[in-house]
């Protein structure tokens, strides 16, 4: 034993190779570490390792776990009861809106309908959020009407040119 020690490449405490951030092992990435164009990273729909591990753990026990939660809820456990009820009847995210709208067969009539929505919001008949949601529907419908009108005009021009 001569006291000479063979030196190995130094690695940080994390165990990662020293050249990890040097750009030599960043295939498919820009020098700054961001993904290069055309390289989206993980495929769509891929899940985290922890999620996958949990799914494997629960895989065969889902019925038993559900029954246990129901038993606990029926025995008076308020947390279990809340969890069960949230799954059976989740809180509503929106509600039906009912108010008068004029018929819409043209873009100008869609503008009148939009005016009616603004009036309904200002009168307090519907909330601003409901009004914005319905306004989006009217805008999409107006676009459909507009495209239909353009298509009709093009067909007329093509027939006239023949």
C-alpha positions in Angstrom: 0.0 0.0 0.0 1.7 3.1 -1.2 -0.9 5.6 0.0 -1.9 6.7 -3.5 -5.6 6.9 -3.9 -7.3 6.5 -7.2 -9.4 9.5 -7.9 -12.9 9.1 -9.4 -14.8 11.9 -11.2 -16.4 14.1 -8.6 -20.1 14.2 -8.4 -22.3 16.6 -6.4 -24.1 15.3 -3.3 -27.2 14.7 -5.5 -25.3 11.9 -7.3 -25.7 13.6 -10.7 -22.7 13.6 -13.0 -20.5 16.8 -12.8 -21.1 17.6 -16.5 -24.9 17.5 -16.1 -25.5 21.2 -16.7 -22.6 21.7 -19.1 -24.7 21.1 -22.2 -23.0 17.8 -23.1 -25.8 15.7 -21.8 -28.8 17.8 -22.8 -29.8 16.1 -26.0 -32.9 17.7 -27.5 -32.5 20.9 -25.5 -31.2 24.4 -26.0 -28.0 25.4 -24.3 -30.0 27.2 -21.6 -31.8 23.9 -20.8 -35.1 24.7 -22.4 -36.6 22.3 -24.8 -35.7 22.9 -28.5 -38.4 23.6 -31.0 -40.1 20.4 -32.1 -39.3 18.7 -28.7 -42.3 19.1 -26.4 -40.8 17.2 -23.5 -43.0 14.6 -22.0 -45.6 13.0 -24.3 -49.2 14.2 -23.9 -51.1 12.3 -21.2 -48.0 11.0 -19.4 -48.4 11.0 -15.7 -45.9 11.6 -12.8 -44.2 8.6 -11.4 -45.8 9.1 -8.0 -49.2 9.1 -9.6 -48.5 5.9 -11.4 -47.2 4.3 -8.2 -50.4 5.3 -6.4 -52.5 3.9 -9.1 -50.7 0.6 -8.9 -51.2 0.5 -5.1 -54.9 1.2 -5.3 -55.5 -0.9 -8.4 -57.0 -4.0 -6.8 -58.5 -2.2 -3.7 -60.8 0.5 -5.2 -64.0 -1.4 -4.3 -62.9 -2.1 -0.8 -61.8 1.5 -0.3 -65.1 2.9 -1.6 -67.0 0.6 0.7 -64.9 1.6 3.7 -65.5 5.3 2.9 -69.2 4.7 2.7 -69.2 2.7 5.9 -67.3 5.6 7.7 -69.7 8.2 6.3 -72.7 6.2 7.4 -71.1 5.8 10.9 -71.0 9.6 11.2 -67.4 10.5 10.0 -68.1 14.0 8.6 -65.0 14.0 6.4 -65.9 10.7 4.8 -69.4 12.0 4.4 -68.3 15.1 2.6 -66.0 13.2 0.3 -68.8 10.7 -0.6 -71.3 13.5 -1.2 -68.8 15.5 -3.4 -68.5 12.4 -5.6 -72.2 11.6 -5.7 -73.5 15.2 -6.2 -70.6 17.5 -7.1 -71.2 21.3 -6.8 -72.7 22.8 -9.9 -70.3 24.9 -12.0 -73.1 26.8 -13.7 -76.8 27.0 -13.8 -79.3 27.4 -16.7 -80.0 31.0 -17.6 -83.6 31.9 -18.7 -84.5 35.3 -20.3 -85.9 36.6 -23.5 -83.7 36.9 -26.6 -84.9 38.2 -30.0 -84.6 35.7 -32.9 -81.3 35.6 -34.7 -81.3 35.0 -38.4 -78.7 37.5 -39.4 -75.6 39.3 -37.9 -77.6 42.4 -37.3 -80.2 40.4 -35.3 -77.3 38.9 -33.3 -76.2 42.4 -32.4 -79.8 43.1 -31.1 -79.5 39.9 -29.0 -76.2 41.1 -27.6 -77.9 44.4 -26.7 -80.6 42.4 -24.9 -77.9 40.6 -22.9 -76.3 43.8 -21.9 -79.7 45.1 -20.8 -80.4 42.0 -18.8 -77.1 42.3 -17.0 -77.7 46.0 -16.2 -81.2 45.2 -14.9 -79.8 42.5 -12.6 -81.7 39.7 -14.4 -78.5 37.8 -15.0 -75.0 38.0 -13.5 -72.1 39.6 -15.5 -70.5 36.1 -15.7 -73.7 34.6 -17.1 -74.0 37.5 -19.5 -70.4 37.0 -20.7 -71.0 33.3 -21.2 -74.2 33.9 -23.2 -72.5 36.7 -25.2 -69.8 34.2 -26.2 -72.5 31.9 -27.5 -74.1 34.7 -29.5 -70.7 35.7 -30.9 -70.1 32.1 -32.1 -73.6 31.9 -33.6 -73.0 35.3 -35.3 -69.8 33.9 -36.9 -71.8 30.9 -38.2 -74.4 33.2 -39.7 -71.7 35.3 -41.3 -69.9 32.3 -42.8 -73.3 30.9 -44.0 -74.1 34.2 -45.7 -70.7 34.3 -47.4 -71.1 30.8 -48.6 -74.5 31.6 -50.0 -73.1 34.7 -51.9 -70.2 32.7 -53.3 -72.6 30.0 -54.6 -74.8 32.7 -56.2 -71.7 34.2 -57.9 -70.6 30.9 -59.2 -74.0 30.1 -60.6 -74.1 33.6 -62.3 -70.7 33.1 -63.8 -71.5 29.7 -65.5 
